[in-house]
Amino acid sequence: MRWMRLGQKGVGALFVWAAASSCGRTGLPLFEDEEFSADGESPGGPEGPDGGAPLDAGPSLDALPPIDVAVPPNTPPPAACADASATLIYLISEQSDLFSFDPSMGVTTPIAHINCPAMGICPSTGTPASPFSMAVDQAGLAYIVYCNGQLFQVSTADGHCEPTGFASDQLAFPPTFGMGFTQNPSSVAETLYVAGAVADGGDAILGSITTTTFALSVIGPFLPSISQPELTGTAAGGLFGFYAVNPPDGGVAASSGIAQIDPSTATLIGNVPLPTVMQGDAWAFAFWGGDFYTFTAPYLPPWEGAHTRVQRYRPSDGTIVDILTIPDQIVGAGVSTCAPQQ
């Protein structure tokens, strides 16, 4: 995803060119209904007595236990896995180029330039609509949301694109969102989860999309709150969010973290900081083989050319290592729950 946040990301102060050249999340509509107000206040009432966090804010991220990616012994296998190619991580660039990434080899392979019939522009910049985030199901079919809220189905075999029946702005949910599939606990079915911002750079909320009817359901705000999450899931029912750690002064986010999420409530049940991983100007996130892969684009002036840094976080030993650099700005990553889990 590419989520330009003036002020918090320092785009206006650091690179004035970014506002004209990128299609990001500047000026996202607020989430407005009876449960989520425009000021980002979540259900449960007003601020605490000292004017600080809401009374129901729950534990802080620092108080959460480490994330857990273990696969329970009785986890059923996925039901509809495609051929072996669907077990790779798939990537989409802002320029609509589709790639596969093989974590076992550390290499990317071009697949196709996709030509989805996207209409309109990115509301934040006025530029033509472009890919924003991606998820991949057990059959190897990619779902790509564009920066104006349109959702498409894309073949990971040849890049063929078809529109979906998804209607943007359902239930006042933000039109752009991070996304990832997770296999349902004790079931062979899977669910597409989405994470949208309450406001530009604000706290995020969790929802889900039914891929047969394309109806959206709202689950609720993340508790504790997290900013700018991209999602990935596992065959064991795990749901994880790659989020930005925003400094209190509203400057450029200098680090990030991975939160484990209860998909039924949006409550965070685990957390790990990634002090050396900065989301930057665009980012994506995927789980494969027991490890997490982050795809982040540093802030660069246009004459230096866009590129993406690929890093691996290994929960088993806590290491963060650089894998490779991709000479494209990756905005979405998707991986089937059929992929290796350990």
N, C-alpha and C positions, 0 to 999 in steps of 0.2 A: 504494500500500500504506500501511497504517497500522501502525507498529511501535513500540509504546510500550515504552521501555526505562527502567525505574526506575533512577535513579542516573546513567546515562550521558546520558539525555535530561533529567535533572533534573525529571522530571514530579512526583515526590513532593515535591521541595523547592519547585518553582515554582508548580504549580497542583495542589493536592490533589484538586480536583474531577475531574481527568482520569481518574484510576483508576476512577472510578465511571461516567463518561459515555462512555468510548471503548472501541472494540473493537480492540485492537492486539495487539502481539506480546509482551506480558508473559507470562513463564512458559512459553516455548516448550519443548517436549520436547528433550532432548539427542539428538544423533545417536550411536547406540550400535551399533557392530558391530566386527568384528575389525580394521578399518582405521582407523576414526575413533572415538577414545575420548571419553568424556564430558567430559574436561577440554579438548577442542578440539585435542589434539595430532594432527598430521597424519602420514601415513605417512613413514617415514624415520628414526624414532627419537626420542631424547630431546632435551632442550635442549642448547645448545652448552656448551663447557667453563666459560664464565663465568656460566652460568645464564640466558643471554639467549635469542635466537631459536634455533629448531631449526637443526641443521647444514645442512639442505637448504632453508633459507628462501628462497634465490635472491636476485635483486637487489631493492633497495627500489623502491617506486613512483617515487621521485624519479629513479632511475637509468634508468627506461624512456624510450624515444623517444616523440615525440608520436603521437597516434592518427592513423590513415590511413583516410579514407573514400572514396578514389579507386575508381572502378569499372573493373576490368580490361577491355580492349577485347573480349575473347572471352567475356565473361560471357553465358550464355544467358538469354533473357527468361523471366520467370515463366510457368508453364504454365496456370494456371487462374484468371486474374484475373476478378473480377466486373465490374459496371458501374463507371462513373466514381466513384460515391459511395464505393466501397471504397478509394479512394486518399486519403481523409481520415484524420485521427487521430480515434480514438474514445475517449471518456472515460466512466468510471463513478464515481459518487459513493458515499460511504459510505451515503447514504440510498437507494441503488439506482436513481438516475436516470441514464439513458444519454444522452450528448450526442455530437455530432460537432464537431470543431474543424478549421476550414479555415485552415492556416497562411498561405496566400497572401492571405487577407483579414483574418486576425487575429480571426475571429469564431467563436462557438460557437452551435450550434443544438440545442435539445432534441429528442430522438427519442421516448423513452418512459420510463415508470417500469416497471422490470422486476419480474416476480413469480416469481422462481425458487423452487421448492419446497424451500427450505433448511430443514433440521431442526436442532434443537439450539441451542446457544449458543456464544459465543466463550469458549474456556477461560480466557482471561486476565481476563475481566471479569464473566462470567455474564450478559451481555446477549444478545439475540437475534442469531443469525448474520447477518452482513452482508458485502458484497463487500470483497475484500482486494487483488486484483491482476487484471490483464486482459492478454490478447494477442489479436491478430486475424490470421487466416490469409488466404491469397491469394483465397479465395472471399468474403471479407468476413464470415466467421463469427467471433464473439468467443468466447473461452474465459475464464471468470471463476471464480477460486478464491475461496471464502469463508473467513472467519476461523477456521472450524472444520475446514477441509480439504476441503470438498465442491467439486467442479468441475462447472461447467455450460457448455452451449453456448447462445449468445444471438445471435439475428439482429440485425445492425446496421441492418437496414432498418426493423424494427418492434418490436424488443425481445422477441420471442417466445423463451421460455427452455425448454430441455430438459435433464434430467439426463444425465450421462455414466456410463460404466461404470468411471470412475476410483475406485480404492480408496486412500484416504488411508493414510499411514504405510507405504507399500511400502518395503522394504529399510531401514526405520527412518529414511527421509528425512523431514525436518520437514513437518508437514501444511500449512503455509502457505509461500508462496514468491513471489518476483518471477518474471516470465515474459516471453518474447518469441520470436517466430518469426524464423528466419534461413533464407534459401535455401541449399541445400547447394552447395558449390563444384563447378563444372563439371557441374551437374545442374539440372533444372527442379523437383525436389522440394524440400520445406522441412521443417524440424525445429523442434519446440517445445522451447525450453530453459527450465529453471527453476533458480532460485537460492534455496536455503534456508539458514537459520542453524544452525550447529552447536549453539548455545545462545543464550539471550536476549541479543541485542546482541553475540554473539561472531562469530568468523570464519565465512565462508559457504562453501558447497559447491555445485558445479554438477551438474545432472542433465538428463535429457531425458525427454519423454513422447511415446510413439507414439500419435497421435490416432485410429488405427484400432482398436487393442486396449486403449489406455490403460494400457499397461505402462510403468513408470518404470525408467530406467537411471541409475545413479550414475556420473558421470565423475570427480569428485574435488574436493578442496579448491582454492580459488583460490590461486595462487602468483605473487607475494606475496599475503598474505591481504587481503581487503577486508571491510568491514562494511556490512550493510543494502543490498545491491545490488538495484536494479530493472533489468530487461533490455530491450534493443531490438536488432533485427537489420536487415540490409540484403539487397538482392537479389544483392549481390556476395559473400555468405557471411560478412560481418562480424558479429560479436557484441560488444555493448558493455554495460557495467554502470555505472549511476549509483549511487555509493556515498557513505557518510558518512565524513568525516575526524574521528575521535574524538580529543579532547585527551588527553594522557597522564594527567591527573588524574581522568579519568572524568566530566568535566562535560558540559555541553550541547555537542553537535557544532556548531561554528560555521561549517563550510564543507563542501565536497564535492568530488567529482571524477568524471571519466569514464574508465573503463579499457577498453582493447580486449582481447578475450579470444580465445585459441585454443580454439574449441569442442570440439576433440578431446581436449584435455588439461587445460583450465581454467587454463592458464598465461597470465598477463597479458603482452601483447606491446606495449602502448602505454598512455600515460596522459597526462591533462591535468587540472590542478587547476582547480576553480571556486571561487575565494576569496570571491566575493560571493553564492554560492548556498547556502542552508541548507535541508536537507531538512525540518526542522520536525516538525510533528505528523503529516503525511501527505505522500506524494510519489508521483509517477509520471514516466514517461520515454518519449520516442519520437523516432525519426529520420525526417525528411521533407525532401526536396529538398536534401540535402547538409548540413543543419543538425540539431542536437539541440534538443529542446524539453523543459524540465523544468517540472513542475507541483508546487508545494510549498505547504503550508499552515503558516503561522506559528503558534507557540504563542499562544493567545488564551484568555481566560476566556470562558465560555459566553455571557455577556451581550453580548459584542461580535459574536457571530455568526461562523460558519465562512466562510472564503474561501480561494481558491487563487491563488497568484501564478504566472503563466506567464512564463518567461524563455527566450530563445533563445541557444544557444551556436553560433557559426559557426566551424568549424575553419579555413576559408580565411583568416580574418584575426584569429582569437582573440577576437572581441568577444562580450560578454555583454550583452544588452539586455532590458529589460522589454517584454512584448507587451501583456498585459492582466491584469485581475483577474477571477476567476470567483467569484460569490457562492455557492459550494458547496465542500464538502471533497472534492476529487478523490483517489481512492485507486488508480485504475488507468487506464492509457493503452495503447491498442493501435493498431498501424498495419500494414497489409499491406505485404509486400515488393513489391507492385505499385505502391506509391506512388512519386512522383518520387524519383530517387536523386541528382540533381544540380540 
